[in-house]
C-alpha cells in the first residue's frame, strides 16, 4: 500500500468523511494500477507495435463517438 493511501486512512477524518476516504483510496488504487500497466506495457498499453496501434485507434474512435454524442444533446 502506498504511503499516500496510508496517510489518507490515518489522517484523523471525521466519521462522516468515511465515504470520501474510501473513494479517495479506491481512486488512488485505480491510478496506481493504471500507471503500473502503462509502465510495464501491459493490457491496452502493450508495446507490440501492431497491438498498440490497434488499441490507440480503438480508443480514438471511442473518444470521437463520445464527442459526437455530446453534440446531439
C-alpha positions in Angstrom: 0.0 0.0 0.0 1.4 3.4 -0.9 2.4 6.0 1.6 -0.4 8.3 0.3 -3.1 5.7 1.0 -1.8 5.2 4.5 -1.7 9.0 5.1 -5.3 9.3 3.8 -6.5 6.5 6.0 -4.7 7.7 9.1 -5.5 11.4 8.7 -8.0 11.6 11.5 -11.0 12.2 9.4 -14.4 12.7 11.0 -16.6 9.6 10.7 -18.9 11.4 8.3 -15.9 11.6 5.9 -15.5 7.8 5.7 -17.2 7.5 2.3 -14.9 10.2 0.9 -11.8 8.5 2.4 -12.8 5.2 0.8 -13.5 6.9 -2.6 -10.1 8.6 -2.4 -8.4 5.3 -1.5 -10.1 3.5 -4.4 -9.2 6.3 -6.9 -5.5 6.2 -5.8 -5.5 2.4 -6.3 -7.1 2.7 -9.8 -4.5 5.3 -10.7 -1.6 3.3 -9.3 -2.9 0.2 -11.3 -3.1 2.2 -14.5 0.3 3.7 -14.1 1.7 0.2 -13.4 0.1 -1.2 -16.6 1.5 1.8 -18.6 4.9 1.4 -17.1 5.2 -2.3 -17.9 3.4 -2.1 -21.3 0.5 -4.4 -20.2 -3.1 -4.6 -21.3 -4.2 -1.7 -23.6 -0.6 -0.4 -23.3 1.0 -3.4 -24.8 4.2 -2.3 -26.5 3.8 -4.7 -29.5 3.5 -2.1 -32.3 0.5 -3.6 -34.1 -1.4 -4.2 -30.9 -0.5 -0.7 -29.6 -1.7 0.9 -32.8 -4.9 -1.1 -32.8 -5.7 -0.1 -29.2 -4.9 3.5 -29.9 -7.2 3.6 -32.9 -10.0 1.9 -30.9 -9.6 4.5 -28.1 -9.6 7.4 -30.6 -12.8 6.1 -32.2 -14.4 5.8 -28.8 -13.4 9.3 -27.9 -14.7 10.6 -31.2 -18.0 8.8 -30.8 -18.4 10.2 -27.3 -17.7 13.7 -28.5 -20.3 13.3 -31.3 -22.9 12.0 -28.9 -22.3 15.1 -26.8 -23.2 17.3 -29.8 -26.6 15.6 -30.1 -27.7 16.7 -26.7 
